[in-house]
Amino acid sequence: MKKSLIILLVTLISFSCKKDFIDLQPISDMNAGNFYQTEKDMNQAVMSPYGSLRNLYNQSFIYVGEIRSDNTTFSWVPGNSKDMTSIDNFKDVLLSDNSFVLNLWNNSYNTILRSNIVIDKIDAVPFSDKKLQSQYKAEARFLRALTYFWLVRTFGDIPKVDRQLSVKDAYELGRAPTQEIYDFIVEDLKFAEANLPAVHVAADKGRVTVGGAKGLLSKVYMTMAGYPLKKGASHYALAEAKALEVIGMGQYSLVSDYKALFDVSKKNSSESLFEVQYKKGGTGTGSPWNNDFAPRFSNREVVLVGDKGGFNSPTPDMSKAYETSDPRKALSMSDSYVTVPGNKLITEKYVRKYYDVSFSFSDNDNNWIELRLADIYLLYAEALVRQNKQFDVALSYLNKIRQRARNSTGGGATILPDYLPFSSASAFSLAIEKERRVELAFENHRWFDLVRTERAKVVMSAEQLEQNGFPLGSWNDNMLLFPIPLQVIQSNPEKIKQNLGY
């Protein structure tokens, strides 16, 4: 019998049952035949795809969003891990049996499966409140759309799984065109936008709202406008409109202090549109980044409790990207640390944006902010500039980001002065790109910004020269996508074909 289709055929279902949203725990091996009977059952079912996002944001998305870009690298690699270095160094061949790529694929389709279960089952369940029924479905469709957005940007054409599949159906499933996947994402997000609430009660804080759906839709349109679909002006206009709707809602605002954005005591702030929820305490729901990003051989001078990974280390170019005295640098990264004991200066860069004191090992309280208002401001400004209109409005939103950054330290206008009008749209676009890089550093945006704006070739060629000491050589656009995992192809070679160049 053929090997099963990796995660497309997964039938393991897990749910959660506590009252507080961020405390919800999975319960495995539940009898699915006796489940999905009540509103409470469906509420628990919706929690399942939320919970599975943690497996993706823990590490997989960091590999493709940050390490693949010019932002970060590894300060320490165990043994001779080509699985790690080939994502970072373009001179190493990125093979289709890469374990990190396979994990991303499997965990993504697991999240999609869990979302599809909710979508498939919920209409048959009696609800006293039909709006609540539509809300639960909208949450599942948002989570499905978010996961597909990551998949299509990473792999290009991918299987479109829009329902629970039989084994026979799964073997008939090939890779859907990128355009079809984006249309599917947009359809899901429009449904979510129409059926999600503006806010949740305190116990449900962290569940997605209409602002999250609008914000992600703006980002999707922005991506569709650029490479590879190149929809251009029509989709820049759509991105502009959705971003403006978020801004016009009035419920989101930039927090006054940049540092507060990443304070574990101030999660789900007024700036946040959607965060992946984590909670430390030995329950398996804590976040690992403070420990993962610490220099491998550091001591308590960097993290007080737990492991140190040497993972996702800022590049020299990332360090230089910050302007002199930009307070976001010291809050986001460090170029060195002083040993304790020994008082020796170690010039090793590390991310400090996600600082917390671990409960044990790598168990921290940080959420992952997937969408926040600063991102929307910058997308809005860029959408205007790409359409060659309202440069004054775009400039005002770009400067709002700088004003917040300098006000975080009370440094006055001499630190990060406002941008003055630009001489051209191209110069303006590059300034927005730079501001996105330092404002959103280490938040998984950089690689996809470079791809959609067709700046990856220029930027990554320079970064690889700095990192490896010799030029990248001939550029191939195949490098913009990751390989389809070998196991997936082997499970269904008649239907699943490999990306070009792998």
C-alpha positions, 0 to 999 in steps of 0.5 A: 500500500502507498505511504499515506499522504503525510499530513493531508491524511492526518486524523488526530484531533485535539481540543481544549477545554479551559475557560481562559483562552490563553490557558487552553490545553489540548486533549488528544485521543478524544472520540470524534464520533461523540463530539461536535454535538453542542456549542461548547464542543465547537468552541473547544474545536475552534481552539485546536487550530489556534493551539497548533499555530504555536508549533509553526511560530515556535521556529518554522516561520522564523526560518523562512521569514528571518533566517532566509533573509538578510536579517539573521543567521546562526551564531551556533550550529550543531555539528554540520547541520546542512538542514540549517545552513542551507536555509541561511547560506545560498551557496549550500544546496537547499535539499528537498529532504530538509527536515525544517521544511518538512516540519513547516509543511506538516504543521501547516497542513495540520493547522488547516486540517483542524480548521477544516474540521470546524468548518465542516462540522459546525453547520450541523450543530444547533446554536441558540445564537447564529451569530456565534455559530458564524463567528466560530466558523469565521475564526476557523476560516481566518486561521486557515487563510493565515496558514495558507498565506504562509504556505503559498509564499513559501512554496508557491503552488500547493494542494488546496485542502478545503475540507476533510479528505478521504484517502481516495480524495487525497491521492487525487489532489495535486498542486493548485495554482498560486492564483487559485490559492490566493483567491481562496485566502481572500474568500476566507478572509472576506467571510471572516471580516463579515462575521468576526466581532470587533472585540472579545470579552476579557476571557477570550482576548487573543481570539481574532477580531474583524481588525485582524481579518481586515489587516491580514486582507490588506497584507494579502492584497499587497503581496498579490500586487507584487511578485509573483502575481504582479497584480499591480495598481488594482491590488495596491488600491485594495490594500490601501482601502483595507489598511485605511479601514483598520486605521479608521476603526479607531480602536487601534493605536500605536503604544507610546513606548516601543519596548512595551510592545514586547513586555510580557505583562502587556500582551494584546495591546492597543497596537495588536491586531492578532497575536499567537498566544503563549503562556509559560508555567510547565504546561507546554504552551510557553514560548522559546525565543528568549532562550533560542535566540541567546548566544549558545555559550552565554550564561546568566548575563543574557538569560536567567533561566534555561537553555541557550540556542544561538539561533536567529542571530542578527547579521552585521548588516542588520546591526548597521541598518539602524540609524545612530541612536535609534532606540529600537536597536537596543530594545531589539538586539545587542551586538555583544555581552559581557561574561559573568563571571569573567567580565569579558566582552563577547562580540556576538549578536543576539535578539533581545526583543522577546525577553522574559525569565523562563519558567524552566528550560525554554518556557517563556510568556511572550506572545508572537505578534503576527499583525500590528498597527505599525505594520498596517501604517507602513503598508498603507504608506507603501500602497499610496506610493506604489500608486503615485498618489498622496505622498504627503499622507504616506509621509505622515504615516511613515513619520508616525512610526519614527516619532513613536520610536524616538519618543520611546526614549524622550530623545527629542527631534534630534533622534530619528528626525522626520523624513522630508519629502522624497525626490522620487517614488523609488526613493520613498519606497526604499525608505519605507523598506528600510523602516519596515526592516528596523521597525518589524525586525525579527517579526518574520516579515523581511524575506517576504517583503524582499520577494514581493518587491523584487528586491531579493536578488539585489539585497541577498547578493550583497548579504551573501557576499558579506556573510560568506566572503564571496559573491552569490554567483548567478541568481535564479528566481527559483531561490524565491521558493522553498522545495516541496518536501521529498516525503510529500512527493514520494507519497504521491509522485503522480500528482505532486511535482517539485518546484523548479531548481530542486 
